[in-house]
């Protein structure tokens, strides 16, 4: 700094900041102290106040000699004032959030118009007609700032009529401009105080021709797109109230904003987005426009409730509310708003909603009780006229809303107090006893509380004659026999204790001999072969007891409550042993099935073999020859599947009695499967059992035709039905196969059905499978096979197999081939990639060549091609044993590609393809992409002079990165 300049600086700094002769903004203007003022920690006046004052002074109208008001003069002073206002905005980094909150709409509108003017945007030209890509970066950014702000200001309410009119006219244009900005693929620059000074110095060279076009504050493409996506999403969301279809656009923009924030980070200086507000927008969009892809995005409870309300699926709403009583995830206010909406619909004449309103209100009331809030008036009103259905539902909600094993003592206390208060509020003693005798009440209410409740009921009702007994309050019942019977039947339904069931039935039969108590619950169901025998028992009490014990045992087994099922079956076995050898054998069979289920659901899941006595009992069942014993087919299926799952192939192939092969089709099928597994390692000529198994399955999948002879003597086909010549029906076969878990057996049966699927004449795309070569390649009578049923079976079996082991690459390839054959290319790619990922530690190791065969790679290539991902096609062509240059070059010529194009060039290791890309981009004049291709070629590890090991390592590294990128895209 020169001495003269230093003296001037010292003199300036020693002057007072606000001399009395001039106002502060004039002082700043005259002395050029704006930058120094703005650098102060807390400048007074604040920057936004400066903008207001500068623009107000610059827009003051003038008065001529005739005292007529004239527009503000375009003189040097006003131009400098406007420039100073722009410099203050540049100091604030053009943060629209700050500017919108602090400036009035007219002032902000004036500021942005000045920005357009100084950025040389032609006045009167529609921004939507301008090609942003060809404009200087600062000019394009000025247009974006203007349209972002216009797009947001249209949502304000307190606007002057003139500005409101302009904004409404420009709203759609602004949206088009912002949409066009999302297609830009270059960084932009926004004016700074320095570039504005340059503009003032070089007024004739400011349209991108001077340093000012690239010397501003750099805004990266991703930051610009992130902010614009957010602004567009907000605009579309506001429009959605009048045009619901626009919500889809809002959803797309908000979720793209989230993706970009994840890329650039939430601390970006130039991207001011309220992430909590963004999360709220995304959640609202999920509710208003739920995603159609249910495999990639799970619906939130909010979305589920709104969808159910829209579709009228009110039972599902009740189910969600009951489940929420355990998790407390839905806010109480939201649940109440749902109830209000239902009440409004009911008041409009929809009487069917009255019951729904009560049920939703009951769910909300239980939630209030658990959280310690008072019971709502609505519940008391709806419960003024209780009935059995309402009380049953209330008790069900209470039971499902509390986990007694994990619930805290205050939670249990709240529920107990609620049940007690409901009892005290009821007048009908029958309903009182329904609640007080419920299992939940007995568990939660203490003995003294139940005693007190009985005393209060006794004082209130003279009809009740109670004697205090040293037993539970269940026996303290009114004199009415109907109430006695009703309460006992209720206890009979709930109890799973065999001794208690016996006691209840003894009491019931002591009260009346006219009732058949096995009919009390319609959920007590027995197979017809069992009920025919049991209902033939002459003693009514024994008949009811045997029926109910077995029905409850089967139900407990179905819901995997194996401990209670075992108790019930054991009691039933002890009972029937006294009088019926036939029923004794039935119970032994059911207990065998229960033990199989118990082992498979317990230690069997970890691979522990079953005990030898269980295997012996299964063999004994299969070899049993008691023709008059009722049996369920499921027991035979489970026993044969059990032997296959635990690889008891020796028994099935060599030791099973011959008569079983003729009498039990599941044993026959199991024997063929076991023999095929044993013969599999041998030479192809020795696989005769495989041929036998093939013929059996073909026969099962065949159809028989019925013909009719007309009056003219002609024979016509009238119907095809499943053939009865097979050893079982196809549905029975599928049911049996879905009980298998041994991988080799599942692989064998899958390959058989895949081969059967492939032999049809009109097949276009074969499905591949392991061991497919062991099956015959043709069928003598193709017309007899129901290939449609075969295709359905293949899909069902693959789905089941993957539920057993989702990481079996062979099964994943079959699933991918099925999707490929049915033109579902995105899903096919998902499973092809998953198959490679599971056998290569997510591609950190090389995928075995027997998994990614040339056929698999070619199908992946075709999938990418049909999805218009042409760069991916070119990269996959390198994976083939002989690189397919023709396909690769043809795909690279495509300009309408839906993938990331040049960002994939780093995954190409074949120099020939890279050289072709360089030529192609040069021919098209695409300089930037040509440079990317040249950079990829120039990597030293791709030098043709490198040793083969180096080249292979370079290829393997690029394969790994490419497949991982593809997996993230399609998983």
TAFENNOR-V883401 format. One record per residue. N is the residue number from 1. PHI is phi in whole degrees, -180 to 180 (999 if undefined). OMEGA is omega in radians with two decimals (none if undefined). Layout:
((N,PHI,OMEGA) (N,PHI,OMEGA))
This chain:
((1,999,3.14) (2,-74,-3.13) (3,-62,-3.12) (4,-65,3.14) (5,-68,3.14) (6,-64,3.11) (7,-62,-3.13) (8,-65,3.12) (9,-65,-3.13) (10,-65,3.14) (11,-65,-3.13) (12,-64,-3.08) (13,-69,-3.11) (14,-86,-3.11) (15,-78,3.08) (16,-69,-3.06) (17,-73,-3.08) (18,-134,3.14) (19,-69,-3.06) (20,-69,-3.06) (21,-72,-3.04) (22,-131,3.02) (23,-76,-3.02) (24,-64,-3.09) (25,-73,3.07) (26,-66,3.12) (27,-64,3.12) (28,-62,-3.12) (29,-67,-3.06) (30,-69,-3.02) (31,-97,3.13) (32,55,-3.11) (33,-101,-3.04) (34,-60,-3.08) (35,-62,3.14) (36,-64,3.12) (37,-63,-3.09) (38,-70,-3.12) (39,-79,3.12) (40,-65,-3.13) (41,-58,3.13) (42,-133,-3.07) (43,-65,3.09) (44,-131,0.14) (45,-74,-3.12) (46,-69,-3.12) (47,-55,-3.10) (48,-66,3.08) (49,-66,3.07) (50,-61,-3.14) (51,-58,-3.12) (52,-60,-3.08) (53,-67,3.14) (54,-59,-3.07) (55,-72,3.10) (56,-64,3.12) (57,-66,-3.12) (58,-73,-3.08) (59,-105,3.12) (60,-69,3.10) (61,-70,3.11) (62,-106,3.14) (63,-123,-3.12) (64,-84,-3.06) (65,-66,3.13) (66,-88,-3.11) (67,60,3.06) (68,-96,-3.13) (69,-77,-3.14) (70,-116,3.08) (71,-61,3.12) (72,-56,-3.11) (73,-72,3.10) (74,-91,-3.13) (75,-108,-3.07) (76,-63,-3.11) (77,-60,-3.14) (78,-65,3.12) (79,-64,3.13) (80,-67,3.10) (81,-60,3.11) (82,-63,3.13) (83,-64,3.10) (84,-64,3.09) (85,-61,3.11) (86,-65,-3.13) (87,-67,3.09) (88,-65,3.09) (89,-63,3.09) (90,-64,3.07) (91,-60,3.10) (92,-81,3.12) (93,58,3.06) (94,54,3.12) (95,-75,-3.07) (96,-65,3.10) (97,-61,3.13) (98,-68,-3.09) (99,-65,-3.10) (100,-68,-3.12) (101,-74,-2.97) (102,-104,-3.07) (103,-108,3.01) (104,-70,-3.10) (105,-61,3.11) (106,-61,-3.13) (107,-67,3.13) (108,-64,3.11) (109,-63,3.13) (110,-65,-3.12) (111,-61,-3.10) (112,-71,3.06) (113,-64,3.07) (114,-65,3.10) (115,-63,3.09) (116,-62,-3.09) (117,-64,-3.08) (118,-73,3.08) (119,-87,3.07) (120,62,2.97) (121,-85,-3.06) (122,-59,3.13) (123,-67,3.11) (124,84,3.14) (125,-88,3.12) (126,-71,-3.11) (127,-65,-3.12) (128,-66,3.14) (129,-89,-3.09) (130,-95,3.12) (131,-85,-3.07) (132,-61,-3.07) (133,-66,-3.09) (134,-96,-3.11) (135,-84,3.01) (136,-58,-3.05) (137,-57,-3.12) (138,-70,3.11) (139,-67,3.11) (140,-61,-3.12) (141,-68,3.09) (142,-62,3.11) (143,-63,3.13) (144,-64,3.13) (145,-61,-3.14) (146,-62,-3.06) (147,-75,3.02) (148,-61,-3.09) (149,-70,3.11) (150,-61,-3.10) (151,-67,3.14) (152,-83,-3.08) (153,-68,3.13) (154,-67,-3.14) (155,-88,3.13) (156,-69,-3.09) (157,-104,-3.04) (158,-91,3.11) (159,-122,3.03) (160,-70,-3.05) (161,-62,-3.10) (162,-65,-3.13) (163,-65,3.12) (164,-60,3.13) (165,-63,3.14) (166,-64,-3.10) (167,-63,3.12) (168,-63,3.13) (169,-68,-3.04) (170,-92,-3.02) (171,-59,-3.10) (172,-66,3.10) (173,-65,-3.14) (174,-63,3.12) (175,-64,3.11) (176,-63,3.12) (177,-63,-3.13) (178,-68,3.07) (179,-62,3.11) (180,-65,-3.13) (181,-65,3.14) (182,-67,3.14) (183,-88,3.14) (184,-67,-3.13) (185,-126,3.12) (186,-148,3.09) (187,-72,3.11) (188,-112,3.12) (189,-130,3.10) (190,-116,-3.06) (191,-61,2.99) (192,-112,3.11) (193,-61,-3.13) (194,-70,-3.12) (195,-67,3.09) (196,-66,3.05) (197,-62,3.12) (198,-62,3.12) (199,-64,3.14) (200,-68,-3.13) (201,-77,-3.06) (202,-117,-3.06) (203,-64,-3.08) (204,-96,-3.04) (205,-135,-2.99) (206,-115,-3.06) (207,-90,3.07) (208,86,-3.07) (209,-93,-3.11) (210,-110,-3.14) (211,-61,-3.04) (212,-62,-3.10) (213,-77,-3.13) (214,-127,-3.11) (215,-102,-3.13) (216,-82,3.13) (217,-82,-3.04) (218,-76,3.06) (219,-114,-3.11) (220,-67,-3.12) (221,-55,-3.08) (222,-65,3.12) (223,-66,3.12) (224,-62,-3.11) (225,-65,3.13) (226,-62,-3.13) (227,-66,-3.12) (228,-66,3.09) (229,-59,-3.14) (230,-64,-3.14) (231,-63,3.11) (232,-64,3.12) (233,-59,3.13) (234,-64,3.13) (235,-66,3.13) (236,-63,-3.12) (237,-63,3.11) (238,-65,3.14) (239,-72,-3.06) (240,-63,3.14) (241,-65,3.10) (242,-105,-3.14) (243,-140,-3.03) (244,-56,-3.12) (245,-63,-3.10) (246,-71,3.12) (247,-57,3.12) (248,-63,3.09) (249,-63,3.13) (250,-62,-3.14) (251,-60,-3.14) (252,-60,-3.09) (253,-70,-3.13) (254,-67,-3.13) (255,-72,3.03) (256,-69,3.08) (257,-61,3.13) (258,-61,3.12) (259,-63,-3.11) (260,-69,3.09) (261,-61,3.11) (262,-64,-3.12) (263,-78,-3.01) (264,-94,-3.11) (265,88,-3.07) (266,-82,-3.11) (267,-100,3.14) (268,-63,-3.10) (269,-75,-3.00) (270,-108,-3.10) (271,-127,-3.05) (272,-100,-3.09) (273,-128,3.06) (274,-79,-3.02) (275,-68,3.07) (276,-67,3.10) (277,-66,3.09) (278,-61,3.11) (279,-62,3.09) (280,-65,3.07) (281,-58,-3.10) (282,-63,3.14) (283,-66,3.11) (284,-63,3.13) (285,-66,3.08) (286,-61,3.13) (287,-74,-3.05) (288,-75,-3.12) (289,-134,-3.12) (290,-64,-3.12) (291,-66,3.10) (292,-80,-3.09) (293,-93,-3.09) (294,-73,3.13) (295,-81,-3.08) (296,-111,-3.10) (297,-142,-3.13) (298,-90,-3.11) (299,-72,3.05) (300,-78,3.09) (301,-57,3.09) (302,-58,-3.12) (303,-61,-3.12) (304,-61,-3.12) (305,-64,-3.12) (306,-65,3.11) (307,-63,3.14) (308,-64,3.13) (309,-66,3.13) (310,-66,-3.07) (311,-91,3.14) (312,79,3.14) (313,-88,-3.02) (314,-74,3.10) (315,-62,3.12) (316,-69,3.06) (317,-61,3.13) (318,-61,3.13) (319,-61,3.14) (320,-64,-3.12) (321,-66,3.12) (322,-63,3.12) (323,-64,3.14) (324,-70,3.09) (325,-64,3.07) (326,-90,-3.02) (327,-103,-3.11) (328,56,-3.10) (329,-87,-3.14) (330,-86,3.10) (331,-63,-3.14) (332,-60,-3.12) (333,-62,3.12) (334,-65,3.13) (335,-62,3.12) (336,-66,3.13) (337,-66,3.07) (338,-63,3.12) (339,-63,3.11) (340,-61,3.13) (341,-62,3.12) (342,-67,3.09) (343,-61,3.13) (344,-62,3.11) (345,-65,3.14) (346,-66,-3.14) (347,-70,3.11) (348,-83,3.03) (349,113,3.13) (350,-88,-3.05) (351,-68,-3.13) (352,-64,-3.11) (353,-85,-3.13) (354,-60,3.13) (355,-66,3.12) (356,-63,3.13) (357,-60,3.12) (358,-62,-3.08) (359,-66,3.10) (360,-66,3.12) (361,-63,3.11) (362,-64,3.10) (363,-61,3.13) (364,-65,-3.14) (365,-66,3.11) (366,-63,3.07) (367,-61,3.10) (368,-61,-3.13) (369,-61,-3.10) (370,-64,-3.13) (371,-95,3.02) (372,81,3.11) (373,-92,3.14) (374,-74,3.14) (375,-76,-3.07) (376,-73,3.08) (377,-64,-3.13) (378,-58,-3.14) (379,-64,3.13) (380,-61,3.12) (381,-67,-3.12) (382,-71,-3.09) (383,-101,3.13) (384,-64,3.14) (385,-119,-3.11) (386,-73,3.01) (387,-141,-3.06) (388,-61,-3.10) (389,-65,-3.14) (390,-64,-3.12) (391,-69,3.08) (392,-58,-3.13) (393,-67,3.14) (394,-60,3.13) (395,-66,3.11) (396,-65,3.12) (397,-63,3.13) (398,-60,-3.11) (399,-66,-3.09) (400,-83,-3.07) (401,-98,-3.13) (402,-140,3.06) (403,-96,-3.00) (404,-62,-3.12) (405,-74,-3.05) (406,-109,-3.04) (407,-68,3.10) (408,-76,-3.13) (409,-64,3.08) (410,-60,3.13) (411,-65,3.11) (412,-63,3.14) (413,-64,3.10) (414,-62,-3.12) (415,-67,3.14) (416,-62,3.14) (417,-63,3.13) (418,-63,-3.13) (419,-61,-3.14) (420,-65,3.14) (421,-67,3.09) (422,-62,3.12) (423,-60,-3.10) (424,-68,-3.13) (425,-89,-3.11) (426,-94,3.12) (427,-100,-3.13) (428,-81,-3.07) (429,-65,3.10) (430,-62,3.12) (431,-71,3.11) (432,-59,-3.10) (433,-73,3.03) (434,-60,-3.11) (435,-81,-3.04) (436,-67,-3.14) (437,-94,3.11) (438,-68,-3.08) (439,-58,-3.13) (440,-66,3.13) (441,-65,-3.13) (442,-63,-3.13) (443,-74,-2.99) (444,-88,-3.08) (445,-84,3.10) (446,-73,-3.11) (447,-59,-3.10) (448,-69,3.10) (449,-68,3.10) (450,-65,3.12) (451,-62,3.13) (452,-64,3.12) (453,-62,3.11) (454,-63,3.14) (455,-62,3.13) (456,-63,3.11) (457,-67,-3.14) (458,-64,-3.14) (459,-67,-3.07) (460,-80,-3.04) (461,-127,3.14) (462,-70,-3.08) (463,-75,-3.06) (464,-89,3.13) (465,-114,-3.03) (466,-106,2.97) (467,-116,-3.06) (468,-74,3.13) (469,-118,3.12) (470,-79,3.10) (471,-136,-3.06) (472,-71,-3.09) (473,-67,3.12) (474,-60,-3.12) (475,-85,3.11) (476,-84,-3.01) (477,-115,3.13) (478,-68,-3.03) (479,-70,-3.08) (480,-64,-3.13) (481,-66,-3.12) (482,-65,3.09) (483,-67,3.08) (484,-55,-3.07) (485,-65,-3.14) (486,-60,-3.13) (487,-69,3.10) (488,-66,3.09) (489,-63,3.12) (490,-62,3.10) (491,-66,3.13) (492,-64,3.13) (493,-67,-3.02) (494,-82,-2.97) (495,-76,3.00) (496,-123,3.10) (497,-92,-3.07) (498,-57,-3.12) (499,-65,-3.14) (500,-66,3.10) (501,-61,3.13) (502,-62,-3.13) (503,-64,-3.14) (504,-63,-3.13) (505,-64,3.10) (506,-62,3.13) (507,-65,-3.13) (508,-64,3.13) (509,-70,3.05) (510,-74,-3.14) (511,-86,-3.11) (512,-151,3.11) (513,-110,-3.05) (514,-96,-3.04) (515,-97,2.98) (516,-104,-2.97) (517,-78,3.04) (518,-72,3.12) (519,-98,-3.06) (520,-59,-3.11) (521,-115,3.12) (522,-76,3.09) (523,-90,3.08) (524,-85,-3.09) (525,-122,3.07) (526,-125,3.01) (527,-57,-3.07) (528,-58,-3.11) (529,-65,3.11) (530,-84,-3.05) (531,-63,3.12) (532,-61,-3.14) (533,-77,-3.06) (534,-67,-3.12) (535,-71,3.06) (536,-85,3.11) (537,-67,-3.01) (538,-77,-3.12) (539,-73,-3.03) (540,-64,-3.13) (541,-63,3.13) (542,-64,3.11) (543,-60,3.14) (544,-62,-3.07) (545,-66,3.13) (546,-63,-3.11) (547,-61,-3.05) (548,-70,3.12) (549,-61,-3.13) (550,-70,-3.13) (551,-63,3.11) (552,-66,3.11) (553,-64,3.10) (554,-64,3.12) (555,-65,3.12) (556,-62,3.10) (557,-65,3.14) (558,-64,-3.12) (559,-90,3.07) (560,65,2.99) (561,-93,-2.94) (562,-70,-3.11) (563,-66,3.11) (564,-69,3.11) (565,-60,-3.13) (566,-65,3.10) (567,-62,-3.11) (568,-66,3.12) (569,-65,-3.14) (570,-63,3.11) (571,-64,3.14) (572,-66,3.11) (573,-62,3.13) (574,-61,-3.11) (575,-71,-3.03) (576,-77,3.12) (577,-60,-3.07) (578,-71,-3.00) (579,-139,-3.03) (580,-143,3.07) (581,-60,-3.13) (582,-65,3.13) (583,-69,3.07) (584,-61,3.13) (585,-67,3.07) (586,-59,-3.12) (587,-67,3.09) (588,-63,3.10) (589,-64,-3.13) (590,-67,3.11) (591,-71,3.03) (592,-64,3.12) (593,-61,3.12) (594,-63,3.12) (595,-67,3.07) (596,-64,3.12) (597,-60,-3.10) (598,-62,-3.14) (599,-69,-3.10) (600,-66,-3.13) (601,-84,-3.10) (602,-109,-3.06) (603,-67,3.14) (604,-65,-3.14) (605,-67,3.12) (606,-89,3.09) (607,94,3.14) (608,-74,-3.11) (609,-67,3.12) (610,-69,3.10) (611,-63,-3.06) (612,-63,-3.12) (613,-68,3.09) (614,-69,3.09) (615,-62,3.13) (616,-64,3.13) (617,-66,3.09) (618,-64,3.08) (619,-60,3.14) (620,-61,3.12) (621,-65,-3.10) (622,-64,-3.08) (623,-91,-3.09) (624,-66,3.13) (625,-122,3.08) (626,-126,-2.98) (627,-64,-3.09) (628,-92,3.13) (629,-86,3.07) (630,-64,3.12) (631,-139,3.05) (632,-100,-3.10) (633,-61,-3.09) (634,-62,3.14) (635,-68,3.08) (636,-62,3.13) (637,-59,-3.08) (638,-66,-3.14) (639,-66,3.13) (640,-67,3.11) (641,-62,3.09) (642,-59,-3.14) (643,-66,3.11) (644,-70,-3.09) (645,-65,3.14) (646,-104,2.97) (647,56,3.03) (648,-85,-3.05) (649,-70,-3.13) (650,-61,3.13) (651,-66,-3.07) (652,-65,-3.07) (653,-92,-3.00) (654,-119,-2.98) (655,-108,-3.11) (656,-67,-3.12) (657,-61,-3.07) (658,-64,-3.09) (659,-63,3.14) (660,-65,-3.13) (661,-63,-3.14) (662,-88,-3.01) (663,-96,-3.05) (664,-120,-3.08) (665,-62,3.14) (666,-71,3.05) (667,-65,3.11) (668,-60,3.13) (669,-65,3.11) (670,-62,3.12) (671,-65,3.13) (672,-67,3.11) (673,-65,-3.13) (674,-64,-3.14) (675,-66,3.11) (676,-64,3.09) (677,-63,-3.13) (678,-69,-3.08) (679,-82,-3.00) (680,-57,-3.13) (681,-70,-3.06) (682,-79,3.12) (683,-66,-3.05) (684,-61,-3.07) (685,-66,-3.05) (686,-89,-3.04) (687,-89,3.14) (688,-74,3.14) (689,-63,3.11) (690,-59,3.11) (691,-65,3.11) (692,-62,3.12) (693,-63,3.10) (694,-58,-3.10) (695,-66,3.12) (696,-63,-3.11) (697,-69,3.09) (698,-59,3.14) (699,-65,3.13) (700,-65,-3.09) (701,-89,-3.13) (702,-89,3.10) (703,-123,3.07) (704,-110,-3.10) (705,-104,3.03) (706,-106,-3.11) (707,-119,-3.14) (708,-135,3.12) (709,-94,-3.11) (710,-81,3.14) (711,-65,-3.13) (712,-86,3.11) (713,91,-3.14) (714,-78,3.11) (715,-105,-3.12) (716,-128,3.10) (717,-79,-3.12) (718,-112,-3.07) (719,-164,2.99) (720,-119,3.11) (721,-139,-3.11) (722,-59,-3.08) (723,-68,3.09) (724,-97,-3.12) (725,-81,3.12) (726,-72,-3.11) (727,-73,3.06) (728,-160,3.08) (729,-80,-3.12) (730,-62,3.13) (731,-63,3.09) (732,-67,3.10) (733,-62,-3.12) (734,-64,3.11) (735,-61,3.13) (736,-68,-3.08) (737,-64,3.13) (738,-77,3.03) (739,-99,-3.11) (740,-85,3.10) (741,-133,3.14) (742,-70,-3.04) (743,-56,-3.08) (744,-65,3.14) (745,-64,3.12) (746,-64,3.12) (747,-64,3.14) (748,-63,-3.07) (749,-70,3.08) (750,-65,-3.13) (751,-65,3.10) (752,-64,-3.11) (753,-69,3.07) (754,-64,3.11) (755,-63,3.11) (756,-62,3.09) (757,-67,-3.04) (758,-78,-3.02) (759,-79,-3.13) (760,-65,-3.00) (761,-73,-3.03) (762,-93,-3.13) (763,-72,-3.12) (764,-101,-3.11) (765,-118,3.11) (766,-67,2.98) (767,-102,-3.13) (768,-97,3.12) (769,-158,3.11) (770,-70,3.10) (771,63,-3.08) (772,-70,-3.07) (773,-76,-3.08) (774,-80,-3.06) (775,-98,3.07) (776,-59,-3.07) (777,-98,-3.13) (778,-152,3.09) (779,-128,-3.10) (780,-59,-3.06) (781,-120,-3.08) (782,-63,-3.06) (783,-65,-3.07) (784,-82,-3.07) (785,-90,3.09) (786,-86,-3.04) (787,-68,3.07) (788,-64,3.09) (789,-67,3.10) (790,-63,3.14) (791,-62,3.12) (792,-64,-3.14) (793,-64,3.11) (794,-59,-3.13) (795,-63,3.14) (796,-63,-3.10) (797,-67,3.13) (798,-64,3.13) (799,-61,3.13) (800,-67,-3.12) (801,-60,-3.13) (802,-71,3.04) (803,-72,3.08) (804,-77,-3.14) (805,-144,-3.11) (806,-74,-3.10) (807,-110,3.09) (808,-85,-3.01) (809,-65,3.13) (810,-65,3.13) (811,-70,3.10) (812,-64,3.11) (813,-65,3.10) (814,-61,3.13) (815,-61,3.12) (816,-64,3.12) (817,-62,3.11) (818,-63,3.11) (819,-64,3.13) (820,-64,-3.11) (821,-68,-3.14) (822,-103,3.03) (823,65,3.07) (824,-102,-2.89) (825,-74,3.12) (826,-65,3.10) (827,-65,3.11) (828,-61,3.11) (829,-61,3.12) (830,-56,-3.07) (831,-78,3.04) (832,-61,-3.14) (833,-68,3.13) (834,-66,3.11) (835,-62,3.10) (836,-69,-3.07) (837,-67,-3.04) (838,-71,-3.12) (839,-107,-3.14) (840,-140,-3.12) (841,55,-3.10) (842,54,3.04) (843,68,3.03) (844,-75,3.00) (845,-116,3.12) (846,-69,3.07) (847,-72,-3.13) (848,-56,-3.10) (849,-65,3.10) (850,-78,3.04) (851,-93,3.08) (852,-95,3.07) (853,-74,3.11) (854,-60,-3.13) (855,-66,3.12) (856,-63,-3.14) (857,-61,-3.14) (858,-63,3.10) (859,-70,3.05) (860,-64,3.10) (861,-62,-3.12) (862,-66,3.10) (863,-58,-3.13) (864,-63,-3.13) (865,-64,-3.12) (866,-73,3.05) (867,-91,3.14) (868,62,3.06) (869,-102,-2.91) (870,-75,3.10) (871,-66,3.08) (872,-62,3.10) (873,-60,-3.10) (874,-61,-3.14) (875,-67,-3.13) (876,-66,3.10) (877,-60,3.10) (878,-72,-3.07) (879,-74,-3.12) (880,-69,3.14) (881,-60,2.98) (882,-118,-3.03) (883,-59,-3.11) (884,-91,-3.09) (885,-66,-3.09) (886,-59,3.13) (887,-66,-3.13) (888,-62,-3.11) (889,-65,-3.13) (890,-63,-3.13) (891,-69,-3.13) (892,-69,3.10) (893,-73,-3.13) (894,-71,-3.13) (895,-100,-3.14) (896,-97,-3.08) (897,-102,-3.10) (898,-97,3.12) (899,-102,-3.01) (900,-82,3.04) (901,50,-2.96) (902,-65,3.08) (903,-71,3.09) (904,-89,-3.03) (905,-63,3.14) (906,-68,-3.14) (907,-93,-3.13) (908,-92,3.13) (909,-113,3.12) (910,-83,-3.05) (911,-65,-3.14) (912,-61,3.13) (913,-67,3.12) (914,-65,3.10) (915,-65,3.10) (916,-65,3.11) (917,-63,3.12) (918,-60,3.12) (919,-63,-3.07) (920,-65,-3.13) (921,-70,3.07) (922,-64,-3.13) (923,-64,-3.12) (924,-86,-3.10) (925,78,-3.12) (926,-92,-3.00) (927,-65,-3.09) (928,-62,-3.13) (929,-68,3.09) (930,-63,3.13) (931,-66,3.11) (932,-64,3.11) (933,-65,3.12) (934,-63,3.12) (935,-62,3.13) (936,-66,3.12) (937,-65,-3.02) (938,-75,3.13) (939,-69,-3.00) (940,-62,-3.08) (941,-72,3.10) (942,-97,3.14) (943,-62,-3.08) (944,-64,-3.13) (945,-81,-3.14) (946,-68,3.03) (947,-59,-3.09) (948,-60,-3.12) (949,-64,3.13) (950,-66,-3.14) (951,-65,3.13) (952,-67,3.11) (953,-64,3.10) (954,-63,3.12) (955,-65,-3.11) (956,-65,3.12) (957,-64,-3.14) (958,-72,3.04) (959,-58,-3.12) (960,-58,-3.08) (961,-65,-3.13) (962,-66,-3.11) (963,-67,3.07) (964,-66,3.09) (965,-65,3.10) (966,-63,-3.13) (967,-61,3.12) (968,-64,-3.12) (969,-78,-3.01) (970,-107,3.12) (971,-81,none))
